């Protein structure tokens, strides 16, 4: 085992030092903190050798290089560390290595930088990468995690719980108007975040351009907003980010197990800060008509541009980032089935998606795209990158007297730009499109996610309930045990055919026509032997050369005739045993 030792540094000999001899060597006796200490002298006697506070030891690493390692102030603890280091080096030389041991000595900030590069190589957007790393960095700093061994689910849960707690109301400084930078510094946010709050909540301002300032009422509204605490959705974003980071550490064998695997996700149903609503068909038509006739321009988009943008968003369910980067080359509007091809780089799932377009929408787009450059974005600009889609749609909704937000069962519901995707999927559901098909059109990974985008209102539920049969017993002299049934549209059907309740007229009910037992027939081969007759698997056994028909047939495949045999007749059918087989099949009734 390596023997610990201390390093010595030279210090000038104090003038009040007393020179004494110990173990045959000169030492200087000094007083430090009220107690006498001895330090050995150098060979020239002009300096003292002061030992280090910690012990050190030397060892030979896996490459045979002698290295020096710092231990502890306690000698026994340093001896244990030296023994463990020697055992680890022995395992390393034998090929029994543990990558987690080496990575455990690296700070988490280095691992986080590697994780960011891996996300970039994976193909995530720069915005997603930036927000993910920012959330992880804030959590690591808030919990005081420095190394991977510091990760603890309990401390993370406590920190996330503090985010949910309402904060204290910030006392505003005196003044009637405040600049965006002063407000950002007051609440610890960025200037862009302050501007987004002003645009989203229509907070009052004074002035214009660089001189625009927020009124005291607007700043007070922001202060009230900050006291609510983080929403469950915000807390879940931190949880998803840190768990993705720790799972990446496990996959790369930088840690042995995931210490944050038990972190749960919060339910967002009880505290939804910003719920979206769908537009009705009447509202959507009014929006499209009013936007097309608008003479106002929003960030370079004219009324005609916004009309086709809203039309395509409502007919395909594409997200704002995808729509802002589509080019005319991504459309095929002359085919029998008009489609829009969403490249993988624009799709959230990073998969190429071919989306069908309704024929009337395709006709409108074909006229609009005529003469536009094939490789240039159709609806480019800053409306998507600047997160101004909701503001753009809000102005167009207010122009045709459609409310931007309505009161829902759990609070206000907003019709922002992403609400057009909700409208698209809700229209699919209300027009009878099954959930699996809607999931494929939406590009979702699970039908549960698609169900969150489809809204069911009271009139939808009332229409479904009205399809139930009548359950209230009749009053009067009639038998109370007989319940009349609602009309299902099958009145006048033949009495010998059963009727399924709730099946629309013309839809097959799933019942076969009545049939009677037919006489038994014997299969015979014309121009061949009974051995040439193909038998089903269950009949292929010694002596099995006959097959009994279950019922009288009225049509046989594509033969085009109805063989109805009497007791003295027989029919010869072609036997398609092989392409060159001349055999035929004779059906003879058995008396």
Protein Blocks (a to p, Z undefined) as FASTA:
>chain_A
ZZdddddddddddfkbccddeehiacddddeehiacdddddfkopaccdddfbdcddddd
fkopacdddddfblklmmmmmmmmmmmmmmmmnopacfklmmmmpcfklmmmmmmmmmmm
nopafklmmmmmmmmmmmmmmnopabfklpcfklmmmmmmmmmpccddddddedjbdcfk
lmmmmnopafklmmmmmmmnopacedehjllccdfklmmmmmmmmmnopafklmmmmmmm
mmmmmmmmmmnopafbdfklmpccddfklmcfbdcddddfklmmmmmmmmmmpcbdeehi
afklmmmmmmmmmmnopafklmmmpcfklpcfkbmbdcddddfklpmnlpacdddddfkl
mmmmmmmmgopafkbcfkgcjklmnopmmmmmmmmmmmnopafbdcdfkbccdddfklmm
mmmmmmmmmnopafklmmmmnopabfklmmmmpccdfklmmmmmmmpccfbdcedjbdfk
bccdddehighiafkbccdehiaghiaghiacddddddddddddehiafklpccdfklmc
ghiabdcdfbdcfbehjnopacdddfkbccdddddfbfklcbdcdddddZZ
